[in-house]
Amino acid sequence: MLIVHQSVIDICASFFTLLAVTVEVNGTGLSRSSVWDQFLCRVWLTRTLLWIFMVTSTYAILITAMERFAAVIYPIWYKVGMKSTS
């Protein structure tokens, strides 16, 4: 399940990386009164969505590594723990 989660996050991060590189927005004519301009300024130009997916991907890799570490170092505890949570 963690691998599927990681794959989905990485696909989203790749998609937003591609969009961030290809879509160019000129921020000189933005106004404070327009909702679209506020979105462009706060989310798109700061690349917030891209950074959210990058950070989430990093944490998902960390969680997967910790889960694998527990499976290798504590195999009996891991097997019993995973049976009870399934």
C-alpha positions in Angstrom: 0.0 0.0 0.0 2.9 2.4 0.8 4.4 1.8 -2.7 1.1 2.6 -4.4 0.8 5.8 -2.3 4.4 6.7 -3.2 3.7 6.2 -6.9 0.6 8.4 -6.9 2.4 11.2 -5.1 5.4 10.9 -7.5 3.1 11.1 -10.5 1.4 14.2 -9.1 4.8 15.8 -8.3 6.0 15.0 -11.8 2.9 16.5 -13.3 3.2 19.7 -11.3 6.9 19.9 -12.1 6.1 19.7 -15.8 3.4 22.3 -15.4 5.7 24.6 -13.5 8.4 24.4 -16.2 6.1 24.8 -19.2 3.5 27.3 -18.0 4.9 30.9 -17.7 2.8 33.5 -15.9 3.6 37.2 -16.0 2.9 38.5 -12.5 3.2 42.2 -13.3 -0.5 42.9 -14.0 -2.0 41.1 -11.0 -4.6 42.9 -8.8 -5.7 42.3 -5.2 -9.4 42.3 -6.0 -9.4 39.3 -8.4 -9.7 35.8 -6.9 -7.8 34.4 -9.9 -5.0 36.8 -9.4 -4.8 36.0 -5.7 -4.6 32.3 -6.6 -1.9 32.9 -9.2 0.1 35.0 -6.7 -0.3 32.8 -3.6 -0.3 29.3 -5.1 1.0 29.2 -8.6 3.9 31.7 -8.6 5.2 30.4 -5.3 4.9 26.8 -6.6 3.0 25.8 -3.5 1.4 22.7 -5.0 4.8 21.5 -6.3 6.4 21.9 -2.9 3.5 20.1 -1.2 3.9 17.1 -3.4 7.7 17.1 -3.1 7.6 17.2 0.7 4.9 14.6 0.9 7.0 12.4 -1.4 10.0 12.7 0.9 7.9 11.9 4.0 6.4 8.9 2.3 9.8 7.5 1.4 10.8 8.0 5.1 7.8 6.2 6.3 8.4 3.3 3.9 12.0 3.1 5.0 11.0 3.0 8.7 8.4 0.3 7.9 11.0 -1.8 6.1 13.5 -1.2 8.9 11.0 -2.6 11.4 10.3 -5.6 9.2 14.0 -6.5 9.0 15.1 -5.7 12.6 12.0 -6.9 14.4 10.5 -9.6 12.2 8.4 -11.4 14.8 7.0 -8.2 16.2 6.3 -6.9 12.7 4.5 -10.0 11.6 2.3 -10.1 14.7 1.7 -6.3 14.5 0.7 -6.4 10.9 -1.7 -9.3 11.4 -3.5 -7.5 14.2 -3.9 -4.3 12.1 -5.1 -6.0 8.9 
